Amino acid sequence: MPMRRHNKSTMKRSTRIRIVVALCTWIVFGFCTKLGNEYQPFFQHYSLENVNNVNVSAAATDNEQAFIEWSSNEHNIRQMLLERSRSIIPVWMEQYVMWHQEQRRKFLTNTSLHDTKFMVVGCMENQKCGGLSDRMKPLPFYLMLANMTQRVLLFHWTKPCPLEQFLVPPDENGINWMIEGTPVTLQEIRNQTNYVNGHASSLSYEVRMLAGLVDGGDRSYLSTCKVLNVNLDGGQQIKEAVSLFNRWRKEPGQSPPSWAPDSSYLGWNPAAHIPQREMLEDVYRLLFQPSPGVERAIFDQMNYLGIQGQNFNAVQVRAKHPKFIPIGIMDSRWKLDMLENVTYDNPKFNAYLEHTFDNAIACVQNISNEIELPIYLASDSKFGNLYYKNSSLSIRVPTYTKGDPLHIDSNRFQGRDPKDFYQVFIDNFIMQKATCLSHSGGFGVLALRLNNNLTECEVEHTSHECPINWKQREMQKDRSKI
């Protein structure tokens, strides 16, 4: 091919053009770099509001399209799983779902139905409700109690924020538990006369009374009141609710309780003899899906960490729980998990945390057949982000710029921006997607209950000392210490 010739004027013009192009490229690159540093995804600043007025680039357009496709796919998966759940739940539960849906349809034309009774599961400000796991564990019990008493089940949280900021009813085919569209008033929800006693010692009696199995005595009005409020406050009360559900059902070979000889009021599905812990997944699908804000935050985080559409393992570490921290490590452990700004300058505490995180990572590596998979790290502490920031291990850690993730049951955080609590719901969702899970019980167990497939590859690392194999040690040897 013959060489192309250029005259001097052409060469000068070409040179000037190249300089201008290079200069423009440098300016644009510098602007985009600054933009990328200042406007990180949701989990950097808990908000996408900063980028609303920025010109949408081709990459941003592609990202929006990717989110739309991902969201549509998640919707289809949820609907498919919801249909499956409705095919295997007990007969009484399926009948209740249909009855509940019928009542909601009636409200569309007549919101003043005087013969309809309601049951509101509430969590109000300054009330002890427990974390997300404690609040979700009794879901089958709530459904059972609503069915026994023929009440429309509703949920109402104001702590730390309205529940609708985090979870909403399914798009279709599930239970609409929102107060909006019903004749229930806020005054009736806050009525502390019409409530089920949350104390474990009396819960069983009151439920039997509500079911018409025993005389209610001076609390018999609870059976007839329009709005029955259920405020169980975590701990032993939650365990009692779970226990009641597991006892009050009809199964082959199970001795019926003396106060209900045939247990026929539950009408248990003979094809689905499963305990509450295995049914939680199906009941959750009947009631909840991520709110639009949380769903977008989930996508942004998974996309930024490079685990969207990929196989990955997950590790959950409850680093600040007082019961896990050995005595003598620090002066005060009480309510440490409720604090947002914990300083990590105590050598003993840091050594404990290093061992805890390393052991949690080692445990998931030991049970996984694919140790090269990325590891998503969920924790109540930013320590893991600091500890593994220079690690050679493929650990994907959310970045917390506002301190440690907030506990949703802390009274001091009431009134905060709902986005400040998104991380709890993001972690719960992403852990359910993992191939294998290493967890510290509690919140980590919730992910197992909401995806029973995870039980095939999971370990509670707080109950095991897992050896760190030589390869893992080699990969970690150059990690920077805090």
Residue pairs with C-beta under 8 A, 6 or more apart in sequence:
6 14
32 57
35 54
38 50
39 50
39 51
39 54
40 304
40 399
41 48
41 300
41 301
41 303
41 304
42 48
42 296
42 297
42 300
42 301
42 419
42 422
43 297
43 300
43 301
43 304
43 398
43 399
43 400
43 422
43 423
43 426
44 399
44 401
45 401
46 402
46 417
46 419
46 420
46 422
47 417
47 419
48 296
48 300
51 60
56 64
63 303
66 299
66 303
67 296
67 299
70 299
70 308
71 295
71 299
74 295
75 171
78 170
78 171
78 285
78 289
79 170
79 171
79 172
79 173
81 285
82 170
82 173
82 174
82 285
82 286
83 173
85 281
85 282
85 285
85 286
86 94
86 97
86 173
86 282
86 286
88 269
88 271
88 272
88 282
89 97
89 269
89 272
89 279
89 282
89 283
89 286
90 249
90 266
90 267
90 268
90 269
90 272
91 267
91 268
91 269
92 147
92 266
92 267
92 268
92 269
93 143
93 144
93 147
93 269
93 283
95 147
95 267
96 143
96 146
96 147
97 174
97 175
97 286
99 150
100 146
100 152
100 153
100 175
100 176
101 175
101 176
103 113
103 116
103 152
104 152
104 176
104 181
106 113
106 116
107 113
107 181
107 182
107 183
108 181
111 181
111 182
111 183
112 183
113 183
116 152
116 183
117 149
117 150
117 151
117 152
117 224
117 225
117 226
117 227
117 228
118 151
118 152
118 153
118 154
118 182
118 184
118 226
118 227
118 228
119 142
119 145
119 146
119 149
119 151
119 152
119 153
119 154
119 227
119 228
119 229
119 230
120 154
120 155
120 156
120 179
120 184
120 189
120 227
120 228
120 229
120 230
121 142
121 153
121 154
121 155
121 156
121 230
121 231
122 155
122 156
122 157
122 189
122 229
122 230
122 231
123 129
123 135
123 156
123 157
123 158
123 159
123 163
123 231
124 158
124 159
124 190
124 231
125 158
125 159
125 411
125 414
126 159
126 411
126 414
127 159
127 231
127 233
128 233
128 234
128 235
128 409
129 135
129 157
129 159
129 233
129 234
129 409
130 233
130 234
130 235
130 238
130 409
131 234
131 407
131 408
131 409
131 424
131 442
131 443
132 408
132 424
132 425
132 428
132 443
132 446
133 442
133 443
133 445
133 446
134 234
134 235
134 238
134 409
135 234
136 280
136 284
136 446
136 449
136 450
137 238
137 241
137 242
137 276
137 280
137 446
137 449
138 232
138 238
138 241
138 242
138 245
139 280
139 283
139 284
139 287
140 245
140 276
140 279
140 280
140 283
141 241
141 242
141 244
141 245
141 276
142 153
142 230
142 241
143 153
143 283
143 286
144 245
144 248
144 266
145 196
145 207
145 210
145 230
146 152
146 153
148 207
148 210
148 211
148 265
149 210
149 211
149 223
149 228
151 228
152 182
153 175
153 177
154 177
154 178
154 179
154 182
154 184
155 163
155 177
155 178
155 287
156 163
156 179
156 189
157 163
159 408
159 409
159 411
159 414
160 406
160 408
160 409
160 410
160 413
160 414
160 416
160 418
160 421
161 416
161 418
161 421
162 418
164 178
164 291
165 291
165 293
165 294
165 418
165 421
166 290
166 291
166 294
166 418
166 421
166 422
166 425
167 287
167 288
167 289
167 290
167 291
167 294
167 425
168 178
168 288
168 289
168 290
168 291
168 292
169 175
169 176
169 177
169 178
169 287
169 288
169 289
170 285
170 286
170 287
170 288
170 289
171 289
174 285
174 286
174 287
175 286
175 287
177 287
179 189
184 227
188 194
188 226
188 227
189 227
189 229
191 227
191 229
192 229
194 221
194 222
194 225
194 227
194 228
194 229
195 228
195 229
195 230
195 231
196 203
196 206
196 207
196 210
196 222
196 228
196 229
196 230
196 231
196 232
197 203
197 206
198 231
198 232
198 233
198 237
199 237
200 236
200 237
200 239
200 240
203 232
203 237
203 240
203 241
203 244
204 240
204 244
205 214
206 219
206 222
207 244
208 214
208 259
209 215
209 216
209 217
209 219
209 220
209 222
209 223
210 216
210 222
210 223
210 228
211 265
212 223
213 259
213 260
214 259
216 222
216 223
222 228
232 238
232 241
234 409
242 276
242 277
245 276
246 275
246 276
247 257
248 257
248 260
248 263
248 266
249 263
249 266
249 268
250 256
250 262
250 263
250 264
250 266
250 267
250 268
251 268
251 273
252 270
252 273
256 262
256 263
257 263
272 279
277 449
278 449
278 452
280 449
280 450
281 449
281 450
281 451
281 452
284 450
289 295
290 298
290 425
290 429
293 418
293 419
293 422
294 422
294 425
294 426
294 429
297 419
297 422
297 426
298 425
298 426
298 429
298 430
299 308
301 398
301 426
301 430
302 308
302 430
305 374
305 376
305 396
305 398
306 374
306 396
307 374
307 376
307 396
307 430
310 374
311 370
311 373
311 435
312 373
312 374
312 375
312 376
312 396
312 433
312 434
312 435
313 364
313 368
313 370
313 373
313 374
313 375
313 376
313 434
313 435
313 436
313 437
313 438
314 364
314 375
314 376
314 377
314 378
314 430
314 431
314 433
314 434
314 436
314 437
314 438
314 447
315 360
315 361
315 363
315 364
315 375
315 376
315 377
315 378
315 437
315 438
315 439
315 461
316 360
316 378
316 379
316 427
316 431
316 437
316 438
316 439
316 440
316 443
316 444
316 447
317 356
317 357
317 360
317 377
317 378
317 379
317 380
317 381
317 384
317 440
317 461
318 324
318 337
318 379
318 380
318 440
318 441
318 442
318 443
318 444
318 462
319 353
319 356
319 357
319 379
319 380
319 381
319 383
319 384
320 336
320 337
320 339
320 342
320 380
320 381
320 404
321 336
321 337
321 380
321 440
321 442
322 333
322 334
322 335
322 336
322 337
324 356
324 440
324 462
325 333
325 336
325 349
325 352
326 352
328 348
329 346
329 348
329 349
329 352
330 336
330 346
330 348
330 349
336 342
337 380
337 407
338 407
338 409
338 410
338 412
339 404
340 402
340 403
340 404
340 406
340 413
341 403
341 404
342 381
342 403
342 404
344 350
344 353
344 383
344 386
344 482
350 383
350 482
353 381
353 383
353 387
354 387
357 377
357 379
357 383
357 384
357 387
357 388
358 468
358 476
359 461
359 464
359 465
359 466
360 438
360 440
360 461
361 375
361 393
361 395
361 438
361 468
361 472
362 466
362 467
362 468
362 469
362 472
363 438
363 459
363 461
363 464
363 466
364 375
364 436
364 437
364 438
364 459
364 461
365 371
365 466
365 468
365 469
365 472
366 459
366 466
366 467
366 469
367 436
367 438
367 457
367 458
367 459
368 435
368 436
368 457
370 435
371 471
372 394
373 394
373 435
374 394
374 395
374 396
375 393
375 394
375 395
375 396
376 396
376 430
376 431
376 434
377 384
377 385
377 388
377 395
377 396
377 397
377 398
378 398
378 427
378 430
378 431
378 444
379 405
380 404
380 405
380 407
381 404
381 405
382 400
382 403
382 404
382 405
383 482
384 395
384 397
385 397
385 398
385 399
385 400
386 482
387 479
387 481
387 482
388 395
388 397
388 479
389 397
389 480
390 478
390 479
390 480
391 475
391 476
391 479
392 475
392 476
392 478
392 479
393 472
393 475
393 476
398 423
398 426
400 423
402 420
405 423
405 424
405 427
406 413
406 416
406 420
406 421
406 423
406 424
407 413
408 421
408 424
413 420
413 421
427 443
428 443
428 446
428 447
428 450
431 437
431 439
431 444
431 447
432 447
432 450
432 451
432 454
433 451
434 447
434 454
435 457
436 454
436 457
436 458
437 444
437 447
437 448
437 454
437 457
437 458
437 459
438 458
438 459
438 461
439 445
439 447
439 448
439 458
439 459
439 460
439 461
440 460
440 461
440 462
441 460
441 462
444 460
447 454
448 454
448 455
448 458
459 466
468 476
